[in-house]
Amino acid sequence: MAKNENNTTDFFEERPFDPVNVAIGPEAKSGGVESKQIAADTKRKAGFYLSVDILDRFNRKFHELKLEGAAIENKSALLELALSFALDDMDKSHQSRLLTHIMPKGP
């Protein structure tokens, strides 16, 4: 929300507030925080429901990789990488391993 020239609140402004700035304040942006904010501007939060088993496997694999010294920054980076591989596989059309599991079988 922003105040417009009539000093009233504009609920439909073009650029909504940044929740990170609201939480930490713009003056807290120093060092690495600013570069992380720039990266965050190119990403969007997404919400999906996952089975408990898949979520447990994902969390376990993330921690195993971290213990083995993998260069995975965080769970979001690991998930983005896995989704990228999955989407690349689906781009292979009839040769896709993933599509063989979700496409109907022929007659």
Summary of the structure (lengths in Angstrom):
residues: 107
radius of gyration: 20.8
end to end distance: 56.8
largest distance: 67.5
contacts: 170
relative contact order: 0.05
helix: 53%
strand: 4%
